[in-house]
């Protein structure tokens, strides 16, 4: 009974956060803090009753814990030597994924952003120049998101952009609210491969396959070591009965669904 009361208090505090902001109180709530709260709740609740919804509809950490599905996500880039092997493997395996791209790279290689969409994947905003957004003024955060969005829309011809992931997963309530105001859902993740730290393909594969669970969002990067690990990650997941989905697909099947229209390309005449 005591643990249920503690859970209810945490959930009440999270639900009341937007209202508290409107009343003039100031809170700084980082993504890490929210993760700690959610981890505490998961540890306290019986496993069969865990719901994996985010505290608000504009912040997603994982999907439905009752469904054997996985969302692969790839950050940074795109640059040809890194993304092309990944796209080739995904195509061979019939797997759709979600790519969070940097605007500067999209402007340099617009055909790669277009290829992501044409091959059935989803694309998201990872800022224009990959700064730590929490260090910027509000105007700087807006500029990073807006310029990246413009670069993606121009390169791909898609109608809207709804998914956002902050560089380095560094965000606070200020970043989240600005992203929300611009119409974004912020996507975190519950399996981080740490592939950006110089890990070998074998280490990346072992870390990801060991942690795979229903409804997980896997955070990877567009680098050669990840491409090396990817075939075995996919094989292991398929043999374990998992299916691969994009972030919008995953969010549509959460206990409290979050609807994001899948990417559509503007018609050209």
Steps between C-alpha positions, in 0.01 A plus 500: 500500500782735583666452160170570322468827690854598402430419135184708508690795645761484224237474228299787649811721503570423135139562397491832683824633351344694205241659728771600748693670224193699398448616859847649497704243688832411338626147477796362310431139414770327300451191290729317740278592796193368321684178420585455869134551595380253238764247603386530862139443403588198288700349783213548747218368283435130421644416158166397351349841577776718360383757249772664300330825410689827542392746770371732230396436142791704364778292660551134408746257660369166377197331349245250624667256740244233408595487131805321361610782277815709474573843354852544364607865495818649353647838593732749326600522137412415238830460318542248215764270645306455825135485403517309173603166659226543762233572240615202294474262798158632600375456144636145478336408830169675428535718810370856537675741739499863610789736425570818698713714272712814536401791278854591396551148366163501325593819315828337397343168395131566425472186286566285808214658693278437199619138485402445864141597417483319168609173659216508751668639809403791722711812550532733798663825610836470681579875486686700237856483633483245788562733797403430860166679486482550878791744471317725251258784554140440396558678169795273426297185567222619271754583229664154520167321466361729231809495277525121518131469420536728199798299373313170530181629339694651212707185443225242530179667392311364800201697623566508873766411755381385843783306668789656693795365697736741679873453431661286768151452651572821691176679568317678778146624535583813300619297199201266526247783512656681203494178298140439602398852399648434156285187474765240579489183703836446669627144465742364758584130517547223753791313340807710425767303313783741593627438148636855480763417765719292274338164577561212262222351294506192724459708815212698351326180395543342844374806687190545285396135475542455877265790576229447236153489653144563379434855391863612513643794309862432404727802458779443249726725292582506131855367525685197350506305829122520525463377142725208593280409798165557329449164319544299820279737701224455243550122480489460878185711531316319222591158642369617837164584348532878470384719215654832401294820483555871451446746785158615369389136469616427853330804649169414334487173698585632844253451786414869454569540128692798369401566141762630261420499133754295312726681256341600172685648205353811341369429152702653218332621183 
